[in-house]
């Protein structure tokens, strides 16, 4: 399985868990952190 596909699946699962677990600002912070980490891994590998 390609690493980017695996990352996408893990990120989607993390988003679903964060969406269910957290509320308010904590949810926003968790979602931004997941997005930032996924982008860093994907685009960091491109540089």
PDB file of N, H, CA, C and O in Angstrom:
ATOM      1  N   UNK A   1       0.858  -1.192   0.000  1.00  0.00           N
ATOM      2  CA  UNK A   1       0.000   0.000   0.000  1.00  0.00           C
ATOM      3  C   UNK A   1       0.897   1.247   0.000  1.00  0.00           C
ATOM      4  O   UNK A   1       1.905   1.303   0.705  1.00  0.00           O
ATOM      5  N   UNK A   2       0.521   2.212  -0.780  1.00  0.00           N
ATOM      6  H   UNK A   2      -0.297   2.167  -1.353  1.00  0.00           H
ATOM      7  CA  UNK A   2       1.292   3.450  -0.877  1.00  0.00           C
ATOM      8  C   UNK A   2       1.237   4.215   0.445  1.00  0.00           C
ATOM      9  O   UNK A   2       0.210   4.214   1.123  1.00  0.00           O
ATOM     10  N   UNK A   3       2.333   4.861   0.805  1.00  0.00           N
ATOM     11  H   UNK A   3       3.167   4.862   0.254  1.00  0.00           H
ATOM     12  CA  UNK A   3       2.429   5.561   2.087  1.00  0.00           C
ATOM     13  C   UNK A   3       1.440   6.722   2.174  1.00  0.00           C
ATOM     14  O   UNK A   3       0.895   6.983   3.246  1.00  0.00           O
ATOM     15  N   UNK A   4       1.200   7.421   1.068  1.00  0.00           N
ATOM     16  H   UNK A   4       1.642   7.209   0.197  1.00  0.00           H
ATOM     17  CA  UNK A   4       0.279   8.561   1.111  1.00  0.00           C
ATOM     18  C   UNK A   4      -1.158   8.101   1.310  1.00  0.00           C
ATOM     19  O   UNK A   4      -1.946   8.787   1.962  1.00  0.00           O
ATOM     20  N   UNK A   5      -1.502   6.950   0.754  1.00  0.00           N
ATOM     21  H   UNK A   5      -0.862   6.394   0.224  1.00  0.00           H
ATOM     22  CA  UNK A   5      -2.853   6.408   0.961  1.00  0.00           C
ATOM     23  C   UNK A   5      -3.023   5.995   2.412  1.00  0.00           C
ATOM     24  O   UNK A   5      -4.066   6.239   3.019  1.00  0.00           O
ATOM     25  N   UNK A   6      -2.001   5.374   2.958  1.00  0.00           N
ATOM     26  H   UNK A   6      -1.154   5.175   2.465  1.00  0.00           H
ATOM     27  CA  UNK A   6      -2.046   4.975   4.367  1.00  0.00           C
ATOM     28  C   UNK A   6      -2.162   6.197   5.274  1.00  0.00           C
ATOM     29  O   UNK A   6      -2.917   6.182   6.247  1.00  0.00           O
ATOM     30  N   UNK A   7      -1.414   7.253   4.956  1.00  0.00           N
ATOM     31  H   UNK A   7      -0.801   7.264   4.166  1.00  0.00           H
ATOM     32  CA  UNK A   7      -1.490   8.493   5.720  1.00  0.00           C
ATOM     33  C   UNK A   7      -2.890   9.094   5.653  1.00  0.00           C
ATOM     34  O   UNK A   7      -3.413   9.572   6.659  1.00  0.00           O
ATOM     35  N   UNK A   8      -3.491   9.070   4.475  1.00  0.00           N
ATOM     36  H   UNK A   8      -3.067   8.681   3.658  1.00  0.00           H
ATOM     37  CA  UNK A   8      -4.844   9.595   4.302  1.00  0.00           C
ATOM     38  C   UNK A   8      -5.839   8.834   5.166  1.00  0.00           C
ATOM     39  O   UNK A   8      -6.690   9.444   5.812  1.00  0.00           O
ATOM     40  N   UNK A   9      -5.744   7.527   5.184  1.00  0.00           N
ATOM     41  H   UNK A   9      -5.052   7.031   4.659  1.00  0.00           H
ATOM     42  CA  UNK A   9      -6.642   6.697   5.999  1.00  0.00           C
ATOM     43  C   UNK A   9      -6.451   6.993   7.477  1.00  0.00           C
ATOM     44  O   UNK A   9      -7.429   7.142   8.209  1.00  0.00           O
ATOM     45  N   UNK A  10      -5.207   7.081   7.924  1.00  0.00           N
ATOM     46  H   UNK A  10      -4.412   6.960   7.329  1.00  0.00           H
ATOM     47  CA  UNK A  10      -4.926   7.378   9.338  1.00  0.00           C
ATOM     48  C   UNK A  10      -5.437   8.767   9.709  1.00  0.00           C
ATOM     49  O   UNK A  10      -6.018   8.953  10.779  1.00  0.00           O
ATOM     50  N   UNK A  11      -5.220   9.744   8.823  1.00  0.00           N
ATOM     51  H   UNK A  11      -4.748   9.593   7.954  1.00  0.00           H
ATOM     52  CA  UNK A  11      -5.688  11.106   9.094  1.00  0.00           C
ATOM     53  C   UNK A  11      -7.214  11.159   9.170  1.00  0.00           C
ATOM     54  O   UNK A  11      -7.764  11.842  10.034  1.00  0.00           O
ATOM     55  N   UNK A  12      -7.894  10.452   8.284  1.00  0.00           N
ATOM     56  H   UNK A  12      -7.447   9.898   7.583  1.00  0.00           H
ATOM     57  CA  UNK A  12      -9.366  10.433   8.328  1.00  0.00           C
ATOM     58  C   UNK A  12      -9.886   9.783   9.606  1.00  0.00           C
ATOM     59  O   UNK A  12     -10.856  10.258  10.196  1.00  0.00           O
ATOM     60  N   UNK A  13      -9.250   8.710  10.029  1.00  0.00           N
ATOM     61  H   UNK A  13      -8.462   8.324   9.550  1.00  0.00           H
ATOM     62  CA  UNK A  13      -9.655   8.061  11.288  1.00  0.00           C
ATOM     63  C   UNK A  13      -9.416   9.004  12.462  1.00  0.00           C
ATOM     64  O   UNK A  13     -10.250   9.091  13.363  1.00  0.00           O
ATOM     65  N   UNK A  14      -8.286   9.712  12.462  1.00  0.00           N
ATOM     66  H   UNK A  14      -7.609   9.642  11.730  1.00  0.00           H
ATOM     67  CA  UNK A  14      -7.987  10.670  13.537  1.00  0.00           C
ATOM     68  C   UNK A  14      -8.997  11.811  13.555  1.00  0.00           C
ATOM     69  O   UNK A  14      -9.400  12.264  14.627  1.00  0.00           O
ATOM     70  N   UNK A  15      -9.410  12.281  12.377  1.00  0.00           N
ATOM     71  H   UNK A  15      -9.083  11.913  11.507  1.00  0.00           H
ATOM     72  CA  UNK A  15     -10.412  13.352  12.306  1.00  0.00           C
ATOM     73  C   UNK A  15     -11.736  12.871  12.883  1.00  0.00           C
ATOM     74  O   UNK A  15     -12.376  13.597  13.643  1.00  0.00           O
ATOM     75  N   UNK A  16     -12.155  11.664  12.534  1.00  0.00           N
ATOM     76  H   UNK A  16     -11.636  11.074  11.916  1.00  0.00           H
ATOM     77  CA  UNK A  16     -13.423  11.126  13.053  1.00  0.00           C
ATOM     78  C   UNK A  16     -13.370  10.985  14.568  1.00  0.00           C
ATOM     79  O   UNK A  16     -14.331  11.324  15.258  1.00  0.00           O
ATOM     80  N   UNK A  17     -12.254  10.489  15.085  1.00  0.00           N
ATOM     81  H   UNK A  17     -11.473  10.214  14.524  1.00  0.00           H
ATOM     82  CA  UNK A  17     -12.109  10.327  16.540  1.00  0.00           C
ATOM     83  C   UNK A  17     -12.127  11.693  17.229  1.00  0.00           C
ATOM     84  O   UNK A  17     -12.802  11.869  18.243  1.00  0.00           O
ATOM     85  N   UNK A  18     -11.383  12.664  16.673  1.00  0.00           N
ATOM     86  H   UNK A  18     -10.835  12.521  15.849  1.00  0.00           H
ATOM     87  CA  UNK A  18     -11.353  14.009  17.264  1.00  0.00           C
ATOM     88  C   UNK A  18     -12.726  14.652  17.210  1.00  0.00           C
ATOM     89  O   UNK A  18     -13.130  15.332  18.153  1.00  0.00           O
ATOM     90  N   UNK A  19     -13.451  14.444  16.111  1.00  0.00           N
ATOM     91  H   UNK A  19     -13.122  13.892  15.345  1.00  0.00           H
ATOM     92  CA  UNK A  19     -14.780  15.039  15.951  1.00  0.00           C
ATOM     93  C   UNK A  19     -15.744  14.504  17.007  1.00  0.00           C
ATOM     94  O   UNK A  19     -16.570  15.251  17.532  1.00  0.00           O
ATOM     95  N   UNK A  20     -15.640  13.212  17.317  1.00  0.00           N
ATOM     96  H   UNK A  20     -14.969  12.606  16.891  1.00  0.00           H
ATOM     97  CA  UNK A  20     -16.535  12.593  18.300  1.00  0.00           C
ATOM     98  C   UNK A  20     -16.120  12.903  19.738  1.00  0.00           C
ATOM     99  O   UNK A  20     -16.975  13.067  20.609  1.00  0.00           O
ATOM    100  N   UNK A  21     -14.799  12.984  19.993  1.00  0.00           N
ATOM    101  H   UNK A  21     -14.104  12.851  19.286  1.00  0.00           H
ATOM    102  CA  UNK A  21     -14.303  13.103  21.359  1.00  0.00           C
ATOM    103  C   UNK A  21     -14.322  14.521  21.906  1.00  0.00           C
ATOM    104  O   UNK A  21     -14.684  14.739  23.063  1.00  0.00           O
ATOM    105  N   UNK A  22     -13.934  15.488  21.076  1.00  0.00           N
ATOM    106  H   UNK A  22     -13.640  15.311  20.136  1.00  0.00           H
ATOM    107  CA  UNK A  22     -13.709  16.843  21.568  1.00  0.00           C
ATOM    108  C   UNK A  22     -14.863  17.771  21.231  1.00  0.00           C
ATOM    109  O   UNK A  22     -15.677  17.487  20.352  1.00  0.00           O
ATOM    110  N   UNK A  23     -14.916  18.889  21.950  1.00  0.00           N
ATOM    111  H   UNK A  23     -14.255  19.120  22.664  1.00  0.00           H
ATOM    112  CA  UNK A  23     -15.924  19.916  21.718  1.00  0.00           C
ATOM    113  C   UNK A  23     -15.251  21.286  21.700  1.00  0.00           C
ATOM    114  O   UNK A  23     -14.225  21.493  22.349  1.00  0.00           O
ATOM    115  N   UNK A  24     -15.831  22.209  20.958  1.00  0.00           N
ATOM    116  H   UNK A  24     -16.664  22.042  20.430  1.00  0.00           H
ATOM    117  CA  UNK A  24     -15.384  23.601  20.962  1.00  0.00           C
ATOM    118  C   UNK A  24     -13.970  23.810  20.464  1.00  0.00           C
ATOM    119  O   UNK A  24     -13.576  23.291  19.419  1.00  0.00           O
ATOM    120  N   UNK A  25     -13.212  24.581  21.230  1.00  0.00           N
ATOM    121  H   UNK A  25     -13.532  25.003  22.079  1.00  0.00           H
ATOM    122  CA  UNK A  25     -11.859  24.963  20.842  1.00  0.00           C
ATOM    123  C   UNK A  25     -10.944  23.737  20.782  1.00  0.00           C
ATOM    124  O   UNK A  25     -10.067  23.668  19.921  1.00  0.00           O
ATOM    125  N   UNK A  26     -11.132  22.789  21.668  1.00  0.00           N
ATOM    126  H   UNK A  26     -11.844  22.846  22.368  1.00  0.00           H
ATOM    127  CA  UNK A  26     -10.297  21.586  21.672  1.00  0.00           C
ATOM    128  C   UNK A  26     -10.465  20.816  20.364  1.00  0.00           C
ATOM    129  O   UNK A  26      -9.495  20.272  19.836  1.00  0.00           O
ATOM    130  N   UNK A  27     -11.685  20.768  19.840  1.00  0.00           N
ATOM    131  H   UNK A  27     -12.473  21.210  20.269  1.00  0.00           H
ATOM    132  CA  UNK A  27     -11.930  20.100  18.560  1.00  0.00           C
ATOM    133  C   UNK A  27     -11.188  20.820  17.441  1.00  0.00           C
ATOM    134  O   UNK A  27     -10.562  20.183  16.594  1.00  0.00           O
ATOM    135  N   UNK A  28     -11.259  22.148  17.439  1.00  0.00           N
ATOM    136  H   UNK A  28     -11.768  22.666  18.127  1.00  0.00           H
ATOM    137  CA  UNK A  28     -10.583  22.939  16.409  1.00  0.00           C
ATOM    138  C   UNK A  28      -9.079  22.731  16.471  1.00  0.00           C
ATOM    139  O   UNK A  28      -8.436  22.542  15.438  1.00  0.00           O
ATOM    140  N   UNK A  29      -8.518  22.765  17.662  1.00  0.00           N
ATOM    141  H   UNK A  29      -9.040  22.919  18.500  1.00  0.00           H
ATOM    142  CA  UNK A  29      -7.075  22.579  17.825  1.00  0.00           C
ATOM    143  C   UNK A  29      -6.671  21.180  17.360  1.00  0.00           C
ATOM    144  O   UNK A  29      -5.659  21.030  16.674  1.00  0.00           O
ATOM    145  N   UNK A  30      -7.433  20.170  17.717  1.00  0.00           N
ATOM    146  H   UNK A  30      -8.255  20.292  18.274  1.00  0.00           H
ATOM    147  CA  UNK A  30      -7.110  18.797  17.310  1.00  0.00           C
ATOM    148  C   UNK A  30      -7.181  18.647  15.801  1.00  0.00           C
ATOM    149  O   UNK A  30      -6.304  18.019  15.208  1.00  0.00           O
ATOM    150  N   UNK A  31      -8.195  19.204  15.170  1.00  0.00           N
ATOM    151  H   UNK A  31      -8.907  19.714  15.652  1.00  0.00           H
ATOM    152  CA  UNK A  31      -8.345  19.088  13.720  1.00  0.00           C
ATOM    153  C   UNK A  31      -7.220  19.829  12.987  1.00  0.00           C
ATOM    154  O   UNK A  31      -6.699  19.331  11.988  1.00  0.00           O
ATOM    155  N   UNK A  32      -6.850  20.998  13.473  1.00  0.00           N
ATOM    156  H   UNK A  32      -7.272  21.402  14.284  1.00  0.00           H
ATOM    157  CA  UNK A  32      -5.749  21.749  12.860  1.00  0.00           C
ATOM    158  C   UNK A  32      -4.435  20.989  13.034  1.00  0.00           C
ATOM    159  O   UNK A  32      -3.617  20.950  12.114  1.00  0.00           O
ATOM    160  N   UNK A  33      -4.228  20.389  14.198  1.00  0.00           N
ATOM    161  H   UNK A  33      -4.892  20.421  14.945  1.00  0.00           H
ATOM    162  CA  UNK A  33      -3.003  19.631  14.440  1.00  0.00           C
ATOM    163  C   UNK A  33      -2.915  18.419  13.514  1.00  0.00           C
ATOM    164  O   UNK A  33      -1.842  18.119  12.990  1.00  0.00           O
ATOM    165  N   UNK A  34      -4.031  17.725  13.309  1.00  0.00           N
ATOM    166  H   UNK A  34      -4.902  17.969  13.734  1.00  0.00           H
ATOM    167  CA  UNK A  34      -4.061  16.578  12.401  1.00  0.00           C
ATOM    168  C   UNK A  34      -3.753  17.027  10.981  1.00  0.00           C
ATOM    169  O   UNK A  34      -2.962  16.392  10.283  1.00  0.00           O
ATOM    170  N   UNK A  35      -4.374  18.116  10.555  1.00  0.00           N
ATOM    171  H   UNK A  35      -5.016  18.632  11.123  1.00  0.00           H
ATOM    172  CA  UNK A  35      -4.134  18.645   9.214  1.00  0.00           C
ATOM    173  C   UNK A  35      -2.676  19.064   9.039  1.00  0.00           C
ATOM    174  O   UNK A  35      -2.059  18.756   8.020  1.00  0.00           O
ATOM    175  N   UNK A  36      -2.129  19.760  10.021  1.00  0.00           N
ATOM    176  H   UNK A  36      -2.630  20.010  10.849  1.00  0.00           H
ATOM    177  CA  UNK A  36      -0.745  20.232   9.941  1.00  0.00           C
ATOM    178  C   UNK A  36       0.233  19.057   9.897  1.00  0.00           C
ATOM    179  O   UNK A  36       1.193  19.083   9.127  1.00  0.00           O
ATOM    180  N   UNK A  37       0.004  18.050  10.699  1.00  0.00           N
ATOM    181  H   UNK A  37      -0.776  18.028  11.324  1.00  0.00           H
ATOM    182  CA  UNK A  37       0.892  16.895  10.717  1.00  0.00           C
ATOM    183  C   UNK A  37       0.840  16.138   9.394  1.00  0.00           C
ATOM    184  O   UNK A  37       1.877  15.741   8.862  1.00  0.00           O
ATOM    185  N   UNK A  38      -0.363  15.940   8.862  1.00  0.00           N
ATOM    186  H   UNK A  38      -1.205  16.263   9.293  1.00  0.00           H
ATOM    187  CA  UNK A  38      -0.490  15.247   7.578  1.00  0.00           C
ATOM    188  C   UNK A  38       0.179  16.050   6.465  1.00  0.00           C
ATOM    189  O   UNK A  38       0.867  15.475   5.621  1.00  0.00           O
ATOM    190  N   UNK A  39      -0.011  17.355   6.453  1.00  0.00           N
ATOM    191  H   UNK A  39      -0.569  17.822   7.139  1.00  0.00           H
ATOM    192  CA  UNK A  39       0.610  18.202   5.422  1.00  0.00           C
ATOM    193  C   UNK A  39       2.121  18.192   5.558  1.00  0.00           C
ATOM    194  O   UNK A  39       2.830  18.156   4.553  1.00  0.00           O
ATOM    195  N   UNK A  40       2.619  18.224   6.771  1.00  0.00           N
ATOM    196  H   UNK A  40       2.042  18.253   7.588  1.00  0.00           H
ATOM    197  CA  UNK A  40       4.062  18.200   6.990  1.00  0.00           C
ATOM    198  C   UNK A  40       4.666  16.895   6.482  1.00  0.00           C
ATOM    199  O   UNK A  40       5.726  16.898   5.856  1.00  0.00           O
ATOM    200  N   UNK A  41       4.002  15.801   6.750  1.00  0.00           N
ATOM    201  H   UNK A  41       3.141  15.798   7.259  1.00  0.00           H
ATOM    202  CA  UNK A  41       4.519  14.500   6.298  1.00  0.00           C
ATOM    203  C   UNK A  41       4.478  14.415   4.776  1.00  0.00           C
ATOM    204  O   UNK A  41       5.450  13.980   4.160  1.00  0.00           O
ATOM    205  N   UNK A  42       3.368  14.824   4.157  1.00  0.00           N
ATOM    206  H   UNK A  42       2.577  15.178   4.657  1.00  0.00           H
ATOM    207  CA  UNK A  42       3.226  14.710   2.708  1.00  0.00           C
ATOM    208  C   UNK A  42       4.149  15.694   1.987  1.00  0.00           C
ATOM    209  O   UNK A  42       4.914  15.295   1.109  1.00  0.00           O
ATOM    210  N   UNK A  43       4.083  16.964   2.349  1.00  0.00           N
ATOM    211  H   UNK A  43       3.462  17.288   3.062  1.00  0.00           H
ATOM    212  CA  UNK A  43       4.849  17.975   1.631  1.00  0.00           C
ATOM    213  C   UNK A  43       6.300  18.036   2.086  1.00  0.00           C
ATOM    214  O   UNK A  43       7.165  18.477   1.329  1.00  0.00           O
ATOM    215  N   UNK A  44       6.581  17.603   3.305  1.00  0.00           N
ATOM    216  H   UNK A  44       5.879  17.244   3.921  1.00  0.00           H
ATOM    217  CA  UNK A  44       7.948  17.550   3.783  1.00  0.00           C
ATOM    218  C   UNK A  44       8.752  16.524   3.014  1.00  0.00           C
ATOM    219  O   UNK A  44       9.953  16.693   2.802  1.00  0.00           O
ATOM    220  N   UNK A  45       8.083  15.453   2.596  1.00  0.00           N
ATOM    221  H   UNK A  45       7.108  15.316   2.768  1.00  0.00           H
ATOM    222  CA  UNK A  45       8.729  14.413   1.817  1.00  0.00           C
ATOM    223  C   UNK A  45       9.016  14.884   0.391  1.00  0.00           C
ATOM    224  O   UNK A  45       9.932  14.378  -0.257  1.00  0.00           O
ATOM    225  N   UNK A  46       8.234  15.855  -0.102  1.00  0.00           N
ATOM    226  H   UNK A  46       7.490  16.266   0.424  1.00  0.00           H
ATOM    227  CA  UNK A  46       8.409  16.348  -1.468  1.00  0.00           C
ATOM    228  C   UNK A  46       9.621  17.267  -1.578  1.00  0.00           C
ATOM    229  O   UNK A  46      10.242  17.346  -2.638  1.00  0.00           O
ATOM    230  N   UNK A  47       9.961  17.964  -0.494  1.00  0.00           N
ATOM    231  H   UNK A  47       9.456  17.900   0.367  1.00  0.00           H
ATOM    232  CA  UNK A  47      11.045  18.952  -0.552  1.00  0.00           C
ATOM    233  C   UNK A  47      12.414  18.310  -0.586  1.00  0.00           C
ATOM    234  O   UNK A  47      13.425  19.011  -0.635  1.00  0.00           O
TER     235      UNK A  47
END
